[in-house]
Amino acid sequence: MGNNSSNNAANKLQTKKMKTIEITQDQVKSQSDAILWHLKTYGKITSYEAIKEYGATRLADIIFKHRQKGYDIDSIKLIKKTRFGRNTTIAQYTYVDPPQEFIQGMLWQNQ
């Protein structure tokens, strides 16, 4: 039974087109590029950080488009206090680097 679940996980990895973030700081030309660079460099970002650091006010849309391009980005709900002491929920987006086995498999398929 354990072997079957590992096969299912391997199949999911093979069907999912996962991309590795390759952008460098010198290549950043837009807010979208800046978000990718931030995820590569720091691993996670919130909308507050995106606004403060890059002036990107539509982080959810930027993340959505990067997911469509094949980047594996998870979202985690965080509870934060507002300036009025109330709780609010925000999203923290986390980049998931493709597993080494996936990268090796893609390299072998392209030969």
N, CA, C and O atoms as CSV, one atom per row, in Angstrom:
chain,resi,resn,atom,element,x,y,z
A,1,MET,N,N,0.816,-1.188,0.000
A,1,MET,CA,C,0.000,0.000,0.000
A,1,MET,C,C,0.866,1.261,0.000
A,1,MET,O,O,0.540,2.211,-0.712
A,2,GLY,N,N,1.943,1.307,0.760
A,2,GLY,CA,C,2.846,2.446,0.808
A,2,GLY,C,C,3.483,2.710,-0.545
A,2,GLY,O,O,3.697,3.862,-0.922
A,3,ASN,N,N,3.786,1.642,-1.278
A,3,ASN,CA,C,4.395,1.778,-2.590
A,3,ASN,C,C,3.432,2.443,-3.566
A,3,ASN,O,O,3.844,3.248,-4.402
A,4,ASN,N,N,2.141,2.104,-3.456
A,4,ASN,CA,C,1.138,2.679,-4.336
A,4,ASN,C,C,1.018,4.184,-4.123
A,4,ASN,O,O,0.902,4.937,-5.090
A,5,SER,N,N,1.046,4.632,-2.859
A,5,SER,CA,C,0.919,6.064,-2.598
A,5,SER,C,C,2.154,6.818,-3.084
A,5,SER,O,O,2.044,7.965,-3.517
A,6,SER,N,N,3.336,6.184,-3.019
A,6,SER,CA,C,4.530,6.856,-3.538
A,6,SER,C,C,4.481,6.926,-5.060
A,6,SER,O,O,4.980,7.883,-5.653
A,7,ASN,N,N,3.878,5.910,-5.702
A,7,ASN,CA,C,3.695,5.957,-7.156
A,7,ASN,C,C,2.733,7.076,-7.544
A,7,ASN,O,O,2.952,7.769,-8.537
A,8,ASN,N,N,1.662,7.253,-6.758
A,8,ASN,CA,C,0.712,8.330,-7.033
A,8,ASN,C,C,1.396,9.683,-6.908
A,8,ASN,O,O,1.161,10.571,-7.728
A,9,ALA,N,N,2.233,9.851,-5.900
A,9,ALA,CA,C,2.956,11.114,-5.725
A,9,ALA,C,C,3.896,11.355,-6.894
A,9,ALA,O,O,4.008,12.481,-7.378
A,10,ALA,N,N,4.570,10.312,-7.350
A,10,ALA,CA,C,5.482,10.445,-8.489
A,10,ALA,C,C,4.705,10.811,-9.757
A,10,ALA,O,O,5.165,11.630,-10.552
A,11,ASN,N,N,3.518,10.198,-9.947
A,11,ASN,CA,C,2.693,10.522,-11.113
A,11,ASN,C,C,2.234,11.971,-11.087
A,11,ASN,O,O,2.218,12.637,-12.123
A,12,LYS,N,N,1.856,12.469,-9.898
A,12,LYS,CA,C,1.447,13.866,-9.784
A,12,LYS,C,C,2.599,14.785,-10.167
A,12,LYS,O,O,2.394,15.792,-10.845
A,13,LEU,N,N,3.809,14.443,-9.735
A,13,LEU,CA,C,4.965,15.266,-10.064
A,13,LEU,C,C,5.224,15.264,-11.562
A,13,LEU,O,O,5.596,16.287,-12.138
A,14,GLN,N,N,5.025,14.106,-12.191
A,14,GLN,CA,C,5.291,14.016,-13.620
A,14,GLN,C,C,4.265,14.781,-14.434
A,14,GLN,O,O,4.609,15.364,-15.462
A,15,THR,N,N,2.983,14.793,-13.988
A,15,THR,CA,C,1.952,15.479,-14.749
A,15,THR,C,C,1.974,16.974,-14.496
A,15,THR,O,O,1.516,17.744,-15.340
A,16,LYS,N,N,2.485,17.398,-13.375
A,16,LYS,CA,C,2.538,18.811,-13.048
A,16,LYS,C,C,3.807,19.415,-13.634
A,16,LYS,O,O,4.904,18.908,-13.402
A,17,LYS,N,N,3.662,20.479,-14.379
A,17,LYS,CA,C,4.810,21.175,-14.960
A,17,LYS,C,C,5.332,22.177,-13.948
A,17,LYS,O,O,4.865,23.314,-13.895
A,18,MET,N,N,6.286,21.764,-13.157
A,18,MET,CA,C,6.846,22.629,-12.134
A,18,MET,C,C,8.055,23.362,-12.696
A,18,MET,O,O,8.907,22.766,-13.355
A,19,LYS,N,N,8.119,24.646,-12.431
A,19,LYS,CA,C,9.226,25.446,-12.922
A,19,LYS,C,C,10.066,25.946,-11.753
A,19,LYS,O,O,9.550,26.237,-10.674
A,20,THR,N,N,11.344,26.036,-11.986
A,20,THR,CA,C,12.259,26.602,-11.007
A,20,THR,C,C,12.433,28.079,-11.320
A,20,THR,O,O,12.588,28.458,-12.481
A,21,ILE,N,N,12.407,28.912,-10.290
A,21,ILE,CA,C,12.608,30.341,-10.481
A,21,ILE,C,C,14.078,30.575,-10.800
A,21,ILE,O,O,14.954,30.219,-10.012
A,22,GLU,N,N,14.342,31.168,-11.942
A,22,GLU,CA,C,15.705,31.381,-12.415
A,22,GLU,C,C,16.107,32.858,-12.439
A,22,GLU,O,O,17.260,33.170,-12.738
A,23,ILE,N,N,15.188,33.768,-12.132
A,23,ILE,CA,C,15.424,35.199,-12.303
A,23,ILE,C,C,16.470,35.724,-11.312
A,23,ILE,O,O,16.535,35.283,-10.164
A,24,THR,N,N,17.284,36.671,-11.779
A,24,THR,CA,C,18.260,37.326,-10.911
A,24,THR,C,C,17.808,38.769,-10.678
A,24,THR,O,O,16.935,39.277,-11.382
A,25,GLN,N,N,18.402,39.412,-9.697
A,25,GLN,CA,C,18.010,40.773,-9.362
A,25,GLN,C,C,18.202,41.718,-10.554
A,25,GLN,O,O,17.413,42.645,-10.739
A,26,ASP,N,N,19.223,41.494,-11.346
A,26,ASP,CA,C,19.483,42.336,-12.520
A,26,ASP,C,C,18.422,42.178,-13.610
A,26,ASP,O,O,18.267,43.064,-14.450
A,27,GLN,N,N,17.698,41.069,-13.604
A,27,GLN,CA,C,16.690,40.797,-14.632
A,27,GLN,C,C,15.306,41.333,-14.271
A,27,GLN,O,O,14.388,41.247,-15.086
A,28,VAL,N,N,15.139,41.881,-13.077
A,28,VAL,CA,C,13.835,42.371,-12.627
A,28,VAL,C,C,13.469,43.630,-13.407
A,28,VAL,O,O,14.161,44.645,-13.327
A,29,LYS,N,N,12.368,43.551,-14.164
A,29,LYS,CA,C,11.926,44.672,-14.989
A,29,LYS,C,C,10.495,45.113,-14.666
A,29,LYS,O,O,10.045,46.155,-15.140
A,30,SER,N,N,9.774,44.314,-13.853
A,30,SER,CA,C,8.379,44.612,-13.554
A,30,SER,C,C,8.064,44.171,-12.129
A,30,SER,O,O,8.879,43.527,-11.469
A,31,GLN,N,N,6.872,44.528,-11.670
A,31,GLN,CA,C,6.444,44.081,-10.344
A,31,GLN,C,C,6.328,42.564,-10.307
A,31,GLN,O,O,6.669,41.938,-9.304
A,32,SER,N,N,5.854,41.979,-11.383
A,32,SER,CA,C,5.732,40.524,-11.464
A,32,SER,C,C,7.101,39.851,-11.335
A,32,SER,O,O,7.249,38.863,-10.616
A,33,ASP,N,N,8.094,40.391,-12.033
A,33,ASP,CA,C,9.466,39.879,-11.923
A,33,ASP,C,C,9.979,40.042,-10.492
A,33,ASP,O,O,10.638,39.152,-9.952
A,34,ALA,N,N,9.671,41.182,-9.889
A,34,ALA,CA,C,10.139,41.457,-8.523
A,34,ALA,C,C,9.561,40.452,-7.531
A,34,ALA,O,O,10.243,40.026,-6.599
A,35,ILE,N,N,8.301,40.080,-7.737
A,35,ILE,CA,C,7.675,39.088,-6.846
A,35,ILE,C,C,8.362,37.738,-7.018
A,35,ILE,O,O,8.636,37.055,-6.031
A,36,LEU,N,N,8.646,37.346,-8.263
A,36,LEU,CA,C,9.369,36.084,-8.497
A,36,LEU,C,C,10.738,36.116,-7.834
A,36,LEU,O,O,11.137,35.162,-7.166
A,37,TRP,N,N,11.452,37.220,-8.024
A,37,TRP,CA,C,12.778,37.340,-7.420
A,37,TRP,C,C,12.681,37.253,-5.892
A,37,TRP,O,O,13.500,36.588,-5.259
A,38,HIS,N,N,11.695,37.915,-5.303
A,38,HIS,CA,C,11.508,37.886,-3.854
A,38,HIS,C,C,11.246,36.460,-3.370
A,38,HIS,O,O,11.821,36.019,-2.375
A,39,LEU,N,N,10.372,35.741,-4.082
A,39,LEU,CA,C,10.079,34.354,-3.698
A,39,LEU,C,C,11.323,33.483,-3.803
A,39,LEU,O,O,11.558,32.628,-2.949
A,40,LYS,N,N,12.116,33.693,-4.837
A,40,LYS,CA,C,13.353,32.916,-4.987
A,40,LYS,C,C,14.327,33.233,-3.854
A,40,LYS,O,O,14.962,32.336,-3.300
A,41,THR,N,N,14.437,34.515,-3.518
A,41,THR,CA,C,15.422,34.967,-2.541
A,41,THR,C,C,15.000,34.687,-1.106
A,41,THR,O,O,15.804,34.216,-0.302
A,42,TYR,N,N,13.740,34.976,-0.780
A,42,TYR,CA,C,13.266,34.883,0.606
A,42,TYR,C,C,12.312,33.721,0.857
A,42,TYR,O,O,12.070,33.360,2.009
A,43,GLY,N,N,11.761,33.124,-0.217
A,43,GLY,CA,C,10.902,31.953,-0.072
A,43,GLY,C,C,9.444,32.240,0.181
A,43,GLY,O,O,8.606,31.365,-0.037
A,44,LYS,N,N,9.101,33.454,0.641
A,44,LYS,CA,C,7.700,33.752,0.949
A,44,LYS,C,C,7.467,35.257,0.868
A,44,LYS,O,O,8.396,36.062,0.937
A,45,ILE,N,N,6.179,35.608,0.717
A,45,ILE,CA,C,5.812,37.027,0.639
A,45,ILE,C,C,4.340,37.189,1.037
A,45,ILE,O,O,3.522,36.299,0.803
A,46,THR,N,N,4.020,38.328,1.635
A,46,THR,CA,C,2.638,38.703,1.932
A,46,THR,C,C,2.282,39.927,1.095
A,46,THR,O,O,3.157,40.572,0.517
A,47,SER,N,N,0.992,40.240,1.038
A,47,SER,CA,C,0.578,41.412,0.275
A,47,SER,C,C,1.168,42.689,0.863
A,47,SER,O,O,1.502,43.611,0.120
A,48,TYR,N,N,1.298,42.754,2.178
A,48,TYR,CA,C,1.901,43.928,2.809
A,48,TYR,C,C,3.343,44.127,2.321
A,48,TYR,O,O,3.745,45.241,1.984
A,49,GLU,N,N,4.108,43.042,2.288
A,49,GLU,CA,C,5.493,43.133,1.800
A,49,GLU,C,C,5.537,43.536,0.329
A,49,GLU,O,O,6.389,44.327,-0.078
A,50,ALA,N,N,4.616,42.989,-0.467
A,50,ALA,CA,C,4.585,43.298,-1.898
A,50,ALA,C,C,4.294,44.785,-2.125
A,50,ALA,O,O,4.892,45.410,-3.001
A,51,ILE,N,N,3.386,45.340,-1.345
A,51,ILE,CA,C,3.057,46.762,-1.473
A,51,ILE,C,C,4.227,47.614,-1.006
A,51,ILE,O,O,4.647,48.548,-1.690
A,52,LYS,N,N,4.745,47.276,0.168
A,52,LYS,CA,C,5.808,48.077,0.779
A,52,LYS,C,C,7.099,48.047,-0.042
A,52,LYS,O,O,7.721,49.086,-0.261
A,53,GLU,N,N,7.492,46.874,-0.487
A,53,GLU,CA,C,8.789,46.728,-1.157
A,53,GLU,C,C,8.749,47.013,-2.659
A,53,GLU,O,O,9.711,47.543,-3.214
A,54,TYR,N,N,7.631,46.661,-3.324
A,54,TYR,CA,C,7.609,46.712,-4.783
A,54,TYR,C,C,6.444,47.522,-5.359
A,54,TYR,O,O,6.334,47.661,-6.578
A,55,GLY,N,N,5.578,48.056,-4.499
A,55,GLY,CA,C,4.425,48.808,-4.979
A,55,GLY,C,C,3.406,47.937,-5.689
A,55,GLY,O,O,2.577,48.449,-6.442
A,56,ALA,N,N,3.451,46.646,-5.467
A,56,ALA,CA,C,2.540,45.690,-6.123
A,56,ALA,C,C,1.292,45.524,-5.255
A,56,ALA,O,O,1.340,44.893,-4.198
A,57,THR,N,N,0.178,46.094,-5.709
A,57,THR,CA,C,-1.054,46.066,-4.920
A,57,THR,C,C,-1.961,44.891,-5.257
A,57,THR,O,O,-2.951,44.661,-4.562
A,58,ARG,N,N,-1.643,44.143,-6.310
A,58,ARG,CA,C,-2.497,43.014,-6.723
A,58,ARG,C,C,-1.713,41.707,-6.662
A,58,ARG,O,O,-1.582,41.000,-7.661
A,59,LEU,N,N,-1.197,41.397,-5.478
A,59,LEU,CA,C,-0.345,40.218,-5.319
A,59,LEU,C,C,-1.081,38.928,-5.683
A,59,LEU,O,O,-0.502,38.056,-6.331
A,60,ALA,N,N,-2.336,38.792,-5.280
A,60,ALA,CA,C,-3.077,37.556,-5.578
A,60,ALA,C,C,-3.131,37.299,-7.090
A,60,ALA,O,O,-3.008,36.157,-7.532
A,61,ASP,N,N,-3.314,38.353,-7.872
A,61,ASP,CA,C,-3.350,38.213,-9.329
A,61,ASP,C,C,-1.979,37.825,-9.876
A,61,ASP,O,O,-1.881,36.974,-10.760
A,62,ILE,N,N,-0.928,38.443,-9.355
A,62,ILE,CA,C,0.431,38.112,-9.793
A,62,ILE,C,C,0.739,36.644,-9.491
A,62,ILE,O,O,1.286,35.930,-10.331
A,63,ILE,N,N,0.382,36.205,-8.282
A,63,ILE,CA,C,0.605,34.802,-7.889
A,63,ILE,C,C,-0.198,33.870,-8.797
A,63,ILE,O,O,0.317,32.844,-9.242
A,64,PHE,N,N,-1.449,34.219,-9.072
A,64,PHE,CA,C,-2.300,33.410,-9.950
A,64,PHE,C,C,-1.635,33.208,-11.314
A,64,PHE,O,O,-1.593,32.093,-11.834
A,65,LYS,N,N,-1.119,34.295,-11.884
A,65,LYS,CA,C,-0.469,34.211,-13.200
A,65,LYS,C,C,0.811,33.386,-13.153
A,65,LYS,O,O,1.099,32.638,-14.088
A,66,HIS,N,N,1.579,33.512,-12.080
A,66,HIS,CA,C,2.791,32.692,-11.952
A,66,HIS,C,C,2.442,31.217,-11.796
A,66,HIS,O,O,3.151,30.354,-12.316
A,67,ARG,N,N,1.372,30.925,-11.096
A,67,ARG,CA,C,0.923,29.524,-10.975
A,67,ARG,C,C,0.533,28.982,-12.350
A,67,ARG,O,O,0.843,27.836,-12.678
A,68,GLN,N,N,-0.141,29.799,-13.149
A,68,GLN,CA,C,-0.525,29.366,-14.504
A,68,GLN,C,C,0.699,29.086,-15.363
A,68,GLN,O,O,0.644,28.242,-16.257
A,69,LYS,N,N,1.797,29.778,-15.109
A,69,LYS,CA,C,3.034,29.575,-15.858
A,69,LYS,C,C,3.805,28.352,-15.373
A,69,LYS,O,O,4.800,27.966,-15.986
A,70,GLY,N,N,3.351,27.730,-14.265
A,70,GLY,CA,C,3.966,26.494,-13.808
A,70,GLY,C,C,4.769,26.587,-12.522
A,70,GLY,O,O,5.377,25.599,-12.110
A,71,TYR,N,N,4.787,27.738,-11.881
A,71,TYR,CA,C,5.494,27.857,-10.602
A,71,TYR,C,C,4.609,27.312,-9.492
A,71,TYR,O,O,3.416,27.612,-9.438
A,72,ASP,N,N,5.188,26.518,-8.615
A,72,ASP,CA,C,4.452,25.921,-7.506
A,72,ASP,C,C,4.527,26.874,-6.313
A,72,ASP,O,O,5.549,26.954,-5.632
A,73,ILE,N,N,3.442,27.585,-6.073
A,73,ILE,CA,C,3.387,28.564,-4.992
A,73,ILE,C,C,2.198,28.224,-4.111
A,73,ILE,O,O,1.055,28.225,-4.568
A,74,ASP,N,N,2.472,27.932,-2.845
A,74,ASP,CA,C,1.428,27.617,-1.869
A,74,ASP,C,C,0.972,28.881,-1.173
A,74,ASP,O,O,1.702,29.872,-1.125
A,75,SER,N,N,-0.237,28.848,-0.633
A,75,SER,CA,C,-0.702,29.960,0.188
A,75,SER,C,C,-1.079,29.434,1.565
A,75,SER,O,O,-1.653,28.354,1.707
A,76,ILE,N,N,-0.743,30.217,2.559
A,76,ILE,CA,C,-1.014,29.886,3.952
A,76,ILE,C,C,-1.781,31.050,4.548
A,76,ILE,O,O,-1.420,32.208,4.338
A,77,LYS,N,N,-2.835,30.751,5.287
A,77,LYS,CA,C,-3.594,31.813,5.952
A,77,LYS,C,C,-2.894,32.198,7.250
A,77,LYS,O,O,-2.523,31.339,8.050
A,78,LEU,N,N,-2.722,33.497,7.444
A,78,LEU,CA,C,-2.150,34.021,8.684
A,78,LEU,C,C,-3.168,34.932,9.344
A,78,LEU,O,O,-3.862,35.690,8.666
A,79,ILE,N,N,-3.259,34.863,10.663
A,79,ILE,CA,C,-4.116,35.759,11.431
A,79,ILE,C,C,-3.234,36.885,11.968
A,79,ILE,O,O,-2.248,36.638,12.662
A,80,LYS,N,N,-3.601,38.117,11.639
A,80,LYS,CA,C,-2.853,39.291,12.098
A,80,LYS,C,C,-3.801,40.253,12.791
A,80,LYS,O,O,-5.002,40.259,12.520
A,81,LYS,N,N,-3.261,41.056,13.677
A,81,LYS,CA,C,-4.038,42.093,14.357
A,81,LYS,C,C,-4.006,43.366,13.519
A,81,LYS,O,O,-2.957,43.744,12.996
A,82,THR,N,N,-5.145,44.017,13.394
A,82,THR,CA,C,-5.193,45.303,12.722
A,82,THR,C,C,-4.779,46.396,13.706
A,82,THR,O,O,-4.591,46.130,14.892
A,83,ARG,N,N,-4.641,47.608,13.217
A,83,ARG,CA,C,-4.287,48.729,14.112
A,83,ARG,C,C,-5.381,49.001,15.128
A,83,ARG,O,O,-5.151,49.707,16.110
A,84,PHE,N,N,-6.590,48.442,14.904
A,84,PHE,CA,C,-7.707,48.616,15.826
A,84,PHE,C,C,-7.866,47.440,16.777
A,84,PHE,O,O,-8.825,47.376,17.546
A,85,GLY,N,N,-6.915,46.504,16.718
A,85,GLY,CA,C,-6.928,45.365,17.631
A,85,GLY,C,C,-7.794,44.202,17.196
A,85,GLY,O,O,-7.942,43.234,17.942
A,86,ARG,N,N,-8.364,44.273,16.013
A,86,ARG,CA,C,-9.188,43.166,15.500
A,86,ARG,C,C,-8.320,42.174,14.742
A,86,ARG,O,O,-7.260,42.527,14.224
A,87,ASN,N,N,-8.777,40.938,14.684
A,87,ASN,CA,C,-8.079,39.923,13.905
A,87,ASN,C,C,-8.502,39.997,12.446
A,87,ASN,O,O,-9.670,40.230,12.136
A,88,THR,N,N,-7.552,39.799,11.566
A,88,THR,CA,C,-7.840,39.712,10.136
A,88,THR,C,C,-6.990,38.588,9.547
A,88,THR,O,O,-5.929,38.258,10.077
A,89,THR,N,N,-7.453,38.019,8.473
A,89,THR,CA,C,-6.745,36.923,7.815
A,89,THR,C,C,-6.071,37.453,6.549
A,89,THR,O,O,-6.699,38.121,5.727
A,90,ILE,N,N,-4.800,37.146,6.411
A,90,ILE,CA,C,-4.063,37.497,5.198
A,90,ILE,C,C,-3.404,36.239,4.653
A,90,ILE,O,O,-3.276,35.237,5.356
A,91,ALA,N,N,-2.993,36.301,3.410
A,91,ALA,CA,C,-2.316,35.160,2.789
A,91,ALA,C,C,-0.817,35.411,2.761
A,91,ALA,O,O,-0.347,36.513,2.482
A,92,GLN,N,N,-0.093,34.352,3.059
A,92,GLN,CA,C,1.357,34.366,2.863
A,92,GLN,C,C,1.637,33.343,1.764
A,92,GLN,O,O,1.257,32.177,1.877
A,93,TYR,N,N,2.297,33.786,0.714
A,93,TYR,CA,C,2.597,32.912,-0.413
A,93,TYR,C,C,4.013,32.383,-0.271
A,93,TYR,O,O,4.948,33.132,0.011
A,94,THR,N,N,4.155,31.076,-0.471
A,94,THR,CA,C,5.434,30.399,-0.291
A,94,THR,C,C,5.786,29.642,-1.563
A,94,THR,O,O,4.980,28.875,-2.089
A,95,TYR,N,N,7.009,29.869,-2.052
A,95,TYR,CA,C,7.490,29.167,-3.241
A,95,TYR,C,C,7.954,27.775,-2.852
A,95,TYR,O,O,8.687,27.596,-1.880
A,96,VAL,N,N,7.515,26.794,-3.624
A,96,VAL,CA,C,7.906,25.408,-3.412
A,96,VAL,C,C,8.847,25.022,-4.545
A,96,VAL,O,O,8.424,24.877,-5.692
A,97,ASP,N,N,10.124,24.858,-4.217
A,97,ASP,CA,C,11.123,24.474,-5.213
A,97,ASP,C,C,10.843,23.039,-5.661
A,97,ASP,O,O,10.589,22.178,-4.819
A,98,PRO,N,N,10.884,22.762,-6.970
A,98,PRO,CA,C,10.636,21.387,-7.430
A,98,PRO,C,C,11.628,20.409,-6.792
A,98,PRO,O,O,12.811,20.723,-6.663
A,99,PRO,N,N,11.146,19.218,-6.392
A,99,PRO,CA,C,12.054,18.217,-5.820
A,99,PRO,C,C,13.129,17.813,-6.817
A,99,PRO,O,O,12.896,17.839,-8.026
A,100,GLN,N,N,14.287,17.445,-6.328
A,100,GLN,CA,C,15.415,17.079,-7.179
A,100,GLN,C,C,15.057,15.928,-8.114
A,100,GLN,O,O,15.508,15.899,-9.259
A,101,GLU,N,N,14.252,14.980,-7.638
A,101,GLU,CA,C,13.867,13.842,-8.486
A,101,GLU,C,C,13.078,14.324,-9.689
A,101,GLU,O,O,13.235,13.794,-10.788
A,102,PHE,N,N,12.220,15.337,-9.489
A,102,PHE,CA,C,11.422,15.886,-10.578
A,102,PHE,C,C,12.328,16.531,-11.625
A,102,PHE,O,O,12.150,16.320,-12.825
A,103,ILE,N,N,13.292,17.312,-11.167
A,103,ILE,CA,C,14.218,17.993,-12.072
A,103,ILE,C,C,15.023,16.964,-12.867
A,103,ILE,O,O,15.197,17.102,-14.078
A,104,GLN,N,N,15.510,15.937,-12.177
A,104,GLN,CA,C,16.272,14.903,-12.870
A,104,GLN,C,C,15.413,14.174,-13.898
A,104,GLN,O,O,15.877,13.866,-14.996
A,105,GLY,N,N,14.160,13.899,-13.537
A,105,GLY,CA,C,13.243,13.232,-14.463
A,105,GLY,C,C,12.988,14.061,-15.699
A,105,GLY,O,O,12.936,13.525,-16.806
A,106,MET,N,N,12.825,15.379,-15.525
A,106,MET,CA,C,12.613,16.254,-16.661
A,106,MET,C,C,13.840,16.298,-17.554
A,106,MET,O,O,13.715,16.334,-18.778
A,107,LEU,N,N,15.028,16.296,-16.953
A,107,LEU,CA,C,16.263,16.300,-17.737
A,107,LEU,C,C,16.375,15.025,-18.572
A,107,LEU,O,O,16.755,15.079,-19.741
A,108,TRP,N,N,16.045,13.883,-17.976
A,108,TRP,CA,C,16.143,12.621,-18.694
A,108,TRP,C,C,15.134,12.544,-19.832
A,108,TRP,O,O,15.426,11.986,-20.890
A,109,GLN,N,N,13.928,13.112,-19.611
A,109,GLN,CA,C,12.896,13.088,-20.660
A,109,GLN,C,C,13.279,13.951,-21.854
A,109,GLN,O,O,12.869,13.666,-22.979
A,110,ASN,N,N,14.052,14.989,-21.626
A,110,ASN,CA,C,14.408,15.910,-22.712
A,110,ASN,C,C,15.587,15.422,-23.539
A,110,ASN,O,O,15.967,16.091,-24.499
A,111,GLN,N,N,16.166,14.307,-23.212
A,111,GLN,CA,C,17.324,13.806,-23.970
A,111,GLN,C,C,16.889,12.918,-25.107
A,111,GLN,O,O,17.729,12.409,-25.849
